[in-house]
Amino acid sequence: MWALRGNQYYYYRQYRHRGRVLTTYVGAAGSPEAERAAAQDEERRARRLAGWEELRRARARWREAEAPLLELVTLSDRLGAAALCLGSFYRRLRGEWRRRNDRNQ
């Protein structure tokens, strides 16, 4: 992170240690150490963002591929429920399917 102190820019690295954000001084603007550290941090940041973008695309592909299967599961659940209702079964409080006790038959 480049920070302006007075009229000079300085590069600091920030990192987390035991839940706290710590800052380490790297160098002043124009120094090879500060320029190299800034380039490394920017490259690391770009790789991390690219990884997150790839993960987002993979999740979107997964949801797209999963949609027909979820539709099939919903349809089969409804079809099974209809068949059980016709076979004199019922669900009490959305629990297990139970056979209706018809004493009149």
N, C-alpha and C positions, 0 to 999 in steps of 0.2 A: 504494500500500500504506500503510495507516494504521499508524503505529508509536507506541507509548506510550513517552515519554521523561520520566521523573519522574512528574509528575501531569498532563501535557499530551499531547494527540495531535498528531502531525505527519504530513503526507502526503508520501510519496516515490514517485517513478516509477522503476521498474527497467527496464532495457533491455540488450540484448546488443550488444557492440561487439568485433569480432575475437575472438569466442569467450569473452569475459569478461562477467560480469554487472556492470553499473554502476548506481549509484543516484544520483538527482538529487533534491534537496530542492525541494518545491513550495511548501509553506506550512503554517501551523498550523491546527488545527481552528477553524472559524468564519470563516476568511478566504475571500473570494470565489474567489481563485485556486485554493486547495486543494479547495474544494467543486466548482468547475467541472472541474478536472483529474480528480477522483475520478469525477464523473458521466461524463466523456468516456471514461475508461478502462473503466468498467463497461459503457457502451454498446458500445465496441469489443470487449470480451470477450464480450458477449451476441451480437453479430453474428458473431464468429468461431465461437462454439459453435453458432449456428444454421446456419452454413455447413457445419460438420462433420456436424451432424445430417442436413442435406439430402444431403450426400455419402453418408452411411451408408444413407439411404433409397434413393438412386439406385442404389447398388451392390446392395442387396437386390433391387430391381426388375430389375436387369440379370441377376443370378443366376437369378431366377425365370423370366425370359424365355429365358435361355440353356439351362436344364435340358432341355427337349424336344429341342433341337438336339444337345446332347451325347449324349443317349440315342440319337438317330438315327445319329450318327457311330459310336458304339460298336457298335450293331447292324449297320451296314453293314460295319464292319471285320471283325466276326465272320463275317458272311455271305460276304464276299470271301475270308477265310482258309479257310473251309470249302470254297468253290468251288475254290480253288487246291490244297488238299490232295487233293480228289477228282481233280484234273487232274494228279496226280503231281508236285506241287511241294512244297518243304519250305523251312524257314528254319533256317539254321545260326547258332546263338548269337543268336537273335532279330534277325538282320540282314536282308539282302535275301532275297526269295523266289528260289529256284533250282529249275531243273528237275532232277528225279531222273534219274540216269544208269542206266537199267536195261539192262544188257548182255545179259540173258537173252532179250530180245524180238527 
